[in-house]
Amino acid sequence: MKLLLFGLILIYTNYLICQESNSKFYKQYKSFKCTKEVSKARAKFCRTESTCKNGDSSIIVKDLKENRIIKEEYFSKNKPIGVWKSFDSKKRNYTLRDFSNIKYFSNISEEEKKAFLNFKNDSTKKIVLANYNRSNEDFNTYLSKRIKYPKEVFKNGIEGKVYISFFIEKNGAIDLQYIIKGANPYLDFEAWKVLKNMPKWNPAIIDDKPVKSLYTLPISFILL
């Protein structure tokens, strides 16, 4: 029992050494942000920033009245990681962003890279490339309606182009593979999310039969 208690104390002590926390108290929470900083006694919301020695950090917002977390954000060396969750001020609209789902080509093993790069279709007859509803205009309309410029980069005027590779299966379904070249973690996530939810394409046709094909798509984020 004494040994177990000592172990728990040691773990807790290491946690305190690892992490530094800074809490501030606010009266309002609007547009996913805390506003009107006040004393703890008058506060309705608490925003806590925590930082570890390894560079990991987090931002947690808590609704003090309801005693529940309404916003979670996690970072590794200032880059978003893990699962982010947040509610709006009315606790109705819920936002979830899972940055751990994104796969970067630069992070995979050499064996995986070799297998991916060696993918190709052999053909002896006419090739019809995969396409989205046979219209570039339809595809651009789909993207424009669904892409939302991340607020984290919008306010700083950050633009960029994200290159994503994906397979188009024989039935036209999209199978995301890797971000070949990213622009910014927030832009990368938005591009990944939009393509992941994309409807089926018309598959590539080789020798008059549908086949699995590889497609690399650049998605541009431009502030007008």
C-alpha positions as CSV (number, residue, x, y, z in Angstrom):
1,M,0.0,0.0,0.0
2,K,2.8,2.4,0.9
3,L,4.6,1.5,-2.3
4,L,1.4,2.2,-4.3
5,L,0.9,5.5,-2.6
6,F,4.5,6.5,-3.2
7,G,4.1,5.7,-6.9
8,L,1.0,7.9,-7.2
9,I,2.7,10.8,-5.4
10,L,5.7,10.4,-7.8
11,I,3.5,10.5,-10.9
12,Y,1.6,13.5,-9.6
13,T,4.8,15.3,-8.8
14,N,6.2,14.7,-12.3
15,Y,3.0,16.0,-13.8
16,L,3.3,19.2,-11.8
17,I,7.0,19.6,-12.9
18,C,6.1,18.9,-16.5
19,Q,3.2,21.3,-16.8
20,E,2.8,25.0,-16.2
21,S,-0.8,26.4,-16.2
22,N,-2.2,29.9,-16.5
23,S,-5.9,30.4,-15.9
24,K,-7.9,33.5,-16.7
25,F,-11.5,34.2,-16.0
26,Y,-14.2,35.8,-18.2
27,K,-17.7,37.0,-18.2
28,Q,-18.7,36.1,-21.8
29,Y,-18.0,33.4,-24.4
30,K,-18.9,34.4,-27.9
31,S,-17.9,33.0,-31.3
32,F,-15.8,30.3,-29.6
33,K,-13.8,33.0,-27.7
34,C,-13.8,34.3,-24.1
35,T,-14.4,38.0,-23.7
36,K,-14.5,40.5,-20.9
37,E,-11.9,39.3,-18.4
38,V,-13.1,39.5,-14.8
39,S,-12.2,38.3,-11.3
40,K,-12.7,34.6,-10.4
41,A,-15.6,35.5,-8.2
42,R,-17.5,37.2,-11.0
43,A,-16.5,34.8,-13.8
44,K,-18.7,32.5,-15.8
45,F,-16.0,31.0,-17.8
46,C,-12.4,29.9,-17.2
47,R,-9.7,29.6,-19.9
48,T,-6.6,27.6,-19.0
49,E,-3.4,27.4,-21.0
50,S,-1.1,24.6,-20.1
51,T,2.5,24.0,-21.3
52,C,4.8,21.0,-20.9
53,K,8.5,21.0,-21.1
54,N,8.4,18.8,-24.3
55,G,6.6,21.6,-26.2
56,D,3.1,20.2,-25.9
57,S,0.4,22.6,-24.8
58,S,-3.4,22.9,-24.5
59,I,-6.2,25.4,-24.2
60,I,-9.2,24.4,-22.2
61,V,-12.3,26.5,-21.7
62,K,-14.7,25.6,-18.9
63,D,-18.3,26.8,-18.3
64,L,-18.2,27.4,-14.6
65,K,-21.9,27.5,-14.1
66,E,-22.5,24.2,-15.8
67,N,-19.2,22.8,-14.6
68,R,-18.2,21.3,-18.0
69,I,-15.6,21.8,-20.7
70,I,-16.8,23.6,-23.8
71,K,-13.6,24.0,-25.7
72,E,-10.4,21.8,-26.1
73,E,-7.4,22.6,-28.2
74,Y,-4.1,20.7,-28.2
75,F,-0.7,21.6,-29.7
76,S,2.8,20.2,-30.2
77,K,5.3,22.9,-30.7
78,N,2.5,25.3,-31.7
79,K,1.1,22.9,-34.3
80,P,-2.5,21.6,-33.8
81,I,-2.6,17.9,-32.8
82,G,-5.2,15.4,-31.5
83,V,-8.9,16.0,-31.3
84,W,-10.3,19.6,-30.9
85,K,-13.8,20.1,-29.6
86,S,-15.8,23.3,-29.1
87,F,-19.3,24.6,-28.6
88,D,-20.7,28.0,-29.5
89,S,-22.0,30.4,-26.8
90,K,-25.4,28.8,-26.9
91,K,-23.9,25.3,-26.4
92,R,-25.7,24.2,-29.6
93,N,-23.4,24.2,-32.6
94,Y,-20.6,21.7,-32.0
95,T,-17.3,21.7,-33.8
96,L,-14.9,18.7,-33.9
97,R,-11.6,18.7,-35.7
98,D,-9.4,15.5,-35.5
99,F,-5.9,16.5,-36.7
100,S,-4.7,13.0,-36.0
101,N,-6.5,11.6,-39.0
102,I,-4.3,13.5,-41.5
103,K,-1.6,11.5,-43.2
104,Y,1.5,13.2,-44.6
105,F,3.5,11.5,-47.2
106,S,6.7,12.8,-45.6
107,N,5.9,10.9,-42.4
108,I,5.4,7.4,-43.8
109,S,8.0,4.7,-44.1
110,E,10.2,4.3,-47.1
111,E,8.5,1.0,-47.8
112,E,5.1,2.6,-47.9
113,K,6.4,5.4,-50.1
114,K,7.8,2.9,-52.6
115,A,4.6,1.0,-52.7
116,F,2.5,4.1,-53.2
117,L,4.8,5.6,-55.9
118,N,4.8,2.3,-57.8
119,F,1.1,2.3,-58.3
120,K,0.2,2.4,-62.0
121,N,-2.4,1.2,-64.5
122,D,-1.3,-0.9,-67.5
123,S,-3.4,-0.4,-70.6
124,T,-3.6,-1.5,-74.1
125,K,-6.6,0.4,-75.2
126,K,-8.3,3.8,-74.7
127,I,-8.0,5.3,-71.2
128,V,-10.7,7.5,-69.8
129,L,-9.5,9.4,-66.7
130,A,-11.6,9.6,-63.5
131,N,-13.6,12.7,-63.2
132,Y,-16.1,14.4,-61.0
133,N,-19.5,14.4,-62.7
134,R,-17.6,15.0,-66.0
135,S,-17.4,18.7,-65.3
136,N,-14.6,20.9,-63.8
137,E,-17.2,23.5,-63.1
138,D,-19.2,21.1,-61.0
139,F,-16.1,20.2,-59.0
140,N,-15.1,23.8,-58.4
141,T,-18.7,24.5,-57.2
142,Y,-18.6,21.6,-54.8
143,L,-15.3,22.9,-53.3
144,S,-16.4,26.5,-53.1
145,K,-19.6,25.6,-51.2
146,R,-17.9,23.4,-48.6
147,I,-14.5,24.8,-47.9
148,K,-14.5,27.1,-44.9
149,Y,-11.4,29.3,-44.4
150,P,-10.1,28.3,-41.0
151,K,-10.4,31.3,-38.6
152,E,-6.9,30.6,-37.2
153,V,-5.2,31.6,-40.5
154,F,-7.9,33.9,-42.0
155,K,-7.2,36.6,-39.4
156,N,-3.5,36.4,-40.2
157,G,-4.0,36.5,-44.0
158,I,-2.3,33.2,-44.6
159,E,-2.8,31.6,-48.0
160,G,-1.5,28.4,-49.6
161,K,-2.0,25.4,-51.8
162,V,-2.5,21.8,-50.4
163,Y,-1.6,18.8,-52.6
164,I,-3.6,15.7,-51.7
165,S,-3.3,12.2,-53.3
166,F,-6.2,9.8,-53.2
167,F,-7.4,6.7,-54.9
168,I,-10.7,6.6,-56.9
169,E,-12.0,3.1,-56.5
170,K,-13.8,1.1,-59.3
171,N,-17.1,2.2,-57.9
172,G,-16.0,5.8,-57.8
173,A,-15.5,6.0,-54.0
174,I,-12.8,8.3,-52.7
175,D,-10.0,6.7,-50.6
176,L,-7.7,9.5,-49.2
177,Q,-4.0,8.6,-49.0
178,Y,-1.6,11.4,-48.2
179,I,-1.0,15.1,-48.2
180,I,1.9,15.2,-50.6
181,K,2.7,18.9,-49.9
182,G,1.0,20.9,-47.1
183,A,0.5,24.6,-46.8
184,N,-0.5,25.1,-43.1
185,P,-1.8,22.6,-40.6
186,Y,-5.2,24.3,-40.5
187,L,-5.5,24.6,-44.3
188,D,-4.3,21.0,-44.6
189,F,-7.0,19.8,-42.3
190,E,-9.8,21.7,-44.1
191,A,-8.7,20.3,-47.5
192,W,-8.5,16.8,-46.1
193,K,-12.0,17.1,-44.5
194,V,-13.7,18.4,-47.6
195,L,-12.2,15.6,-49.9
196,K,-13.0,12.9,-47.3
197,N,-16.7,13.8,-47.5
198,M,-16.7,14.1,-51.3
199,P,-19.4,12.1,-53.2
200,K,-18.4,9.4,-55.7
201,W,-16.6,10.2,-58.9
202,N,-16.8,8.6,-62.3
203,P,-14.1,6.0,-62.1
204,A,-11.3,5.7,-64.7
205,I,-12.0,3.4,-67.6
206,I,-9.3,1.1,-69.1
207,D,-10.1,-1.5,-71.8
208,D,-13.8,-0.5,-71.4
209,K,-13.8,-1.5,-67.7
210,P,-13.7,0.7,-64.5
211,V,-10.4,0.5,-62.7
212,K,-8.9,1.9,-59.5
213,S,-6.8,5.0,-60.2
214,L,-4.6,7.5,-58.4
215,Y,-5.3,11.2,-58.4
216,T,-3.3,14.1,-57.0
217,L,-5.3,17.3,-56.5
218,P,-4.1,20.8,-55.6
219,I,-6.5,22.8,-53.5
220,S,-5.8,26.6,-53.3
221,F,-6.7,28.8,-50.4
222,I,-6.8,32.4,-51.5
223,L,-8.1,35.4,-49.7
224,L,-9.9,37.9,-51.9
